[in-house]
Amino acid sequence: MQENNLDFEQSLEYQFLYNDDPDSIFLLLSWLENKHVGDNLVPKYSVTKALLTGLRRSIRGRKDKKSIVDAISKLISDDLNRLELAFTIKAYRNAYYSVDLIDKLERLAIKLYTPQELSNMKYLFQDSQNPKVLKFKEDVKKELLKNKVIFNNEYHINNFLDNNIKKKFFRVNFYMDKQVVVDYQNTDILTLEGKNLTINELQHIYSKAKFYINRAMGEAYFNQFWCSLNDSVLSRY
């Protein structure tokens, strides 16, 4: 039954991500809501911001860096937000099915709180600095690495980027705001200030973008996975 549920959920995720079908994501969210999964699911849409910040640093030597970054933002923000939403839901859902990790986290919780206290809590260890909790959180990261979850996520992220976003990076020159410069020796001649990015420069920027996106998406995925584990424990009380 769980395998059938996952197949259904993954098919909806695919439709949303690769066919830009908004109905599929609403259906998926409704499906999860009926199973009481994702009550605290709130996408932060932090990946685009992290990407643009990283790119500003990477091309800080260029006078037209703002124009370049603004053009990239216009071209890919919607796609990146869609990718982040899909991975946020995926992380929440995958944690919900990780019963062994939920059991372990619950055993830690009942050492620190009574059942009555747990039943009255909305949040558990999401932002806890307790050393035992931090140790368990680190163990969860290692578990995801061991099970190749992070590797598989990066594979799917790069596949999405190469098939949906890469081509947009090579159209950046057409979306950059350039100032018109008047040649005062000949006022009939108008030129655009700044040079177009070369193919090599665009390829370099895209490679940097993939690095920043993968790093930010990895953090977003794990944060949502951790939140879901905590929510799953509290849902038992």
C-alpha positions as CSV (number, residue, x, y, z in Angstrom):
1,M,0.0,0.0,0.0
2,Q,2.8,2.4,0.9
3,E,4.6,1.7,-2.3
4,N,1.4,2.4,-4.3
5,N,1.0,5.7,-2.4
6,L,4.5,6.7,-3.2
7,D,4.0,5.9,-6.9
8,F,0.9,8.1,-7.0
9,E,2.6,10.9,-5.1
10,Q,5.7,10.8,-7.3
11,S,3.6,10.9,-10.5
12,L,1.8,14.0,-9.3
13,E,5.2,15.6,-8.4
14,Y,6.5,14.8,-11.9
15,Q,3.5,16.4,-13.5
16,F,4.0,19.5,-11.5
17,L,7.8,19.7,-11.9
18,Y,8.2,18.8,-15.6
19,N,4.9,19.7,-17.1
20,D,4.2,22.8,-15.0
21,D,0.8,21.4,-14.1
22,P,-0.5,23.4,-11.1
23,D,-3.5,21.1,-10.7
24,S,-1.2,18.2,-9.8
25,I,0.4,20.0,-6.9
26,F,-3.0,21.0,-5.5
27,L,-4.1,17.4,-5.8
28,L,-1.0,16.2,-4.0
29,L,-1.3,18.7,-1.2
30,S,-5.0,17.7,-0.8
31,W,-4.0,14.0,-0.8
32,L,-1.4,14.6,1.9
33,E,-3.7,16.8,4.0
34,N,-6.3,14.0,4.1
35,K,-3.6,11.8,5.5
36,H,-2.7,14.6,8.0
37,V,0.7,15.0,6.5
38,G,2.1,18.5,6.2
39,D,0.1,20.5,8.6
40,N,3.2,22.6,9.3
41,L,4.5,22.5,5.8
42,V,5.6,26.0,4.8
43,P,8.0,26.4,1.9
44,K,10.5,29.2,2.5
45,Y,11.5,29.8,-1.1
46,S,15.0,30.5,0.0
47,V,16.8,28.8,-2.9
48,T,16.4,31.7,-5.4
49,K,17.7,34.2,-2.9
50,A,20.7,32.0,-2.1
51,L,21.5,31.6,-5.8
52,L,21.3,35.4,-6.5
53,T,23.5,36.2,-3.5
54,G,26.1,33.6,-4.6
55,L,26.1,34.9,-8.2
56,R,26.6,38.5,-7.1
57,R,29.8,37.4,-5.3
58,S,30.9,35.3,-8.3
59,I,30.7,38.2,-10.8
60,R,31.4,41.1,-8.4
61,G,34.2,42.4,-10.7
62,R,31.7,43.2,-13.4
63,K,30.2,46.7,-13.6
64,D,27.0,45.2,-15.1
65,K,26.6,42.5,-12.3
66,K,23.2,43.9,-11.2
67,S,21.8,43.8,-14.7
68,I,23.1,40.2,-15.1
69,V,21.6,39.0,-11.8
70,D,18.3,40.8,-12.4
71,A,18.0,39.1,-15.8
72,I,18.7,35.7,-14.4
73,S,16.1,36.3,-11.6
74,K,13.5,37.2,-14.2
75,L,14.2,34.2,-16.3
76,I,14.4,31.4,-13.7
77,S,12.8,32.4,-10.4
78,D,9.4,30.8,-11.2
79,D,11.1,27.5,-12.2
80,L,13.3,27.5,-9.1
81,N,10.4,28.2,-6.8
82,R,8.5,25.3,-8.5
83,L,11.6,23.1,-7.9
84,E,11.9,24.1,-4.3
85,L,8.2,23.5,-3.6
86,A,8.4,20.1,-5.1
87,F,11.4,19.2,-3.1
88,T,9.9,20.6,0.1
89,I,6.9,18.4,-0.3
90,K,9.1,15.5,-1.2
91,A,11.2,15.9,1.9
92,Y,8.2,16.2,4.2
93,R,6.6,13.1,2.6
94,N,9.8,11.0,2.7
95,A,10.3,11.8,6.4
96,Y,6.7,10.9,7.1
97,Y,7.4,7.4,5.7
98,S,10.7,7.1,7.7
99,V,9.1,5.2,10.6
100,D,12.4,4.0,12.1
101,L,13.8,7.6,12.4
102,I,10.4,8.8,13.9
103,D,10.5,6.0,16.5
104,K,14.1,7.0,17.5
105,L,13.2,10.6,17.7
106,E,10.1,9.8,19.8
107,R,12.3,7.8,22.3
108,L,14.5,10.9,22.7
109,A,11.4,13.1,23.1
110,I,9.8,11.0,25.9
111,K,13.1,11.2,27.9
112,L,12.7,15.0,27.9
113,Y,8.9,15.5,28.0
114,T,5.9,13.8,29.5
115,P,3.1,12.5,27.1
116,Q,0.9,15.4,28.4
117,E,3.5,18.0,27.5
118,L,4.0,16.4,24.0
119,S,0.3,16.5,23.4
120,N,0.2,20.3,24.0
121,M,3.2,21.1,21.8
122,K,3.0,22.5,18.3
123,Y,6.8,22.3,17.7
124,L,9.2,19.7,19.1
125,F,13.0,19.9,18.4
126,Q,12.9,22.0,15.2
127,D,15.2,24.7,16.6
128,S,16.5,22.8,19.7
129,Q,20.1,23.3,20.8
130,N,20.0,20.4,23.2
131,P,23.3,18.4,22.6
132,K,21.5,15.1,22.4
133,V,19.1,16.5,19.8
134,L,21.9,18.0,17.8
135,K,23.7,14.7,17.8
136,F,20.6,12.9,16.6
137,K,20.1,15.5,13.9
138,E,23.6,15.0,12.7
139,D,23.0,11.2,12.6
140,V,19.9,11.8,10.4
141,K,22.1,13.7,8.0
142,K,24.6,10.8,7.9
143,E,21.7,8.4,7.4
144,L,20.5,10.3,4.3
145,L,24.0,10.3,2.9
146,K,24.4,6.6,3.5
147,N,21.2,5.8,1.8
148,K,22.2,8.0,-1.1
149,V,19.2,10.3,-0.6
150,I,21.4,13.4,-1.1
151,F,23.1,11.9,-4.2
152,N,19.7,11.0,-5.7
153,N,18.3,14.5,-5.0
154,E,21.3,16.1,-6.7
155,Y,20.8,13.9,-9.7
156,H,17.2,15.0,-10.1
157,I,18.0,18.6,-9.4
158,N,20.7,18.6,-12.1
159,N,18.4,16.8,-14.5
160,F,15.7,19.5,-14.0
161,L,18.3,22.3,-14.3
162,D,19.8,20.9,-17.5
163,N,16.4,20.3,-19.1
164,N,14.5,23.3,-18.0
165,I,16.8,26.1,-16.9
166,K,20.1,25.8,-18.7
167,K,18.6,27.2,-22.0
168,K,17.3,30.2,-20.2
169,F,20.8,31.1,-18.9
170,F,22.0,31.4,-22.5
171,R,19.2,34.0,-23.2
172,V,20.5,36.3,-20.4
173,N,22.0,38.8,-22.9
174,F,18.5,39.5,-24.3
175,Y,17.1,40.3,-20.8
176,M,19.9,42.6,-19.5
177,D,19.0,46.2,-19.0
178,K,21.6,48.3,-20.9
179,Q,21.9,52.0,-21.1
180,V,21.8,53.8,-24.4
181,V,24.9,55.9,-25.0
182,V,25.0,58.9,-27.3
183,D,28.1,59.5,-29.4
184,Y,28.4,63.3,-29.1
185,Q,30.7,63.4,-32.1
186,N,27.8,62.0,-34.1
187,T,24.5,62.3,-32.4
188,D,22.9,60.1,-35.0
189,I,24.7,57.1,-33.6
190,L,23.3,55.4,-30.5
191,T,25.1,52.4,-28.9
192,L,24.4,50.1,-25.9
193,E,26.7,50.4,-22.9
194,G,28.4,47.2,-21.8
195,K,29.3,44.0,-23.6
196,N,27.3,40.8,-24.1
197,L,28.3,37.8,-22.1
198,T,30.3,35.3,-24.1
199,I,29.3,31.6,-24.4
200,N,32.1,30.7,-22.0
201,E,31.1,33.3,-19.5
202,L,27.5,32.1,-19.6
203,Q,28.6,28.5,-19.2
204,H,30.7,29.6,-16.2
205,I,27.8,31.4,-14.6
206,Y,25.5,28.4,-15.2
207,S,28.1,26.1,-13.6
208,K,28.3,28.4,-10.5
209,A,24.5,28.5,-10.4
210,K,24.2,24.7,-10.3
211,F,26.6,24.7,-7.3
212,Y,24.6,27.3,-5.4
213,I,21.3,25.8,-6.3
214,N,22.3,22.3,-5.2
215,R,23.8,23.6,-1.9
216,A,20.7,25.6,-1.1
217,M,18.3,22.9,-2.2
218,G,20.1,20.4,0.0
219,E,19.7,22.6,3.0
220,A,16.0,23.3,2.2
221,Y,15.4,19.5,1.8
222,F,17.1,18.6,5.1
223,N,15.4,21.3,7.1
224,Q,12.0,20.2,5.8
225,F,12.8,16.5,6.4
226,W,13.8,17.4,10.0
227,C,10.6,19.4,10.6
228,S,8.5,16.5,9.3
229,L,10.2,14.0,11.6
230,N,9.3,16.3,14.5
231,D,5.7,16.8,13.4
232,S,5.3,13.0,12.9
233,V,6.3,12.4,16.6
234,L,3.9,15.0,17.9
235,S,1.1,13.6,15.7
236,R,1.2,10.5,17.9
237,Y,0.0,12.4,20.9
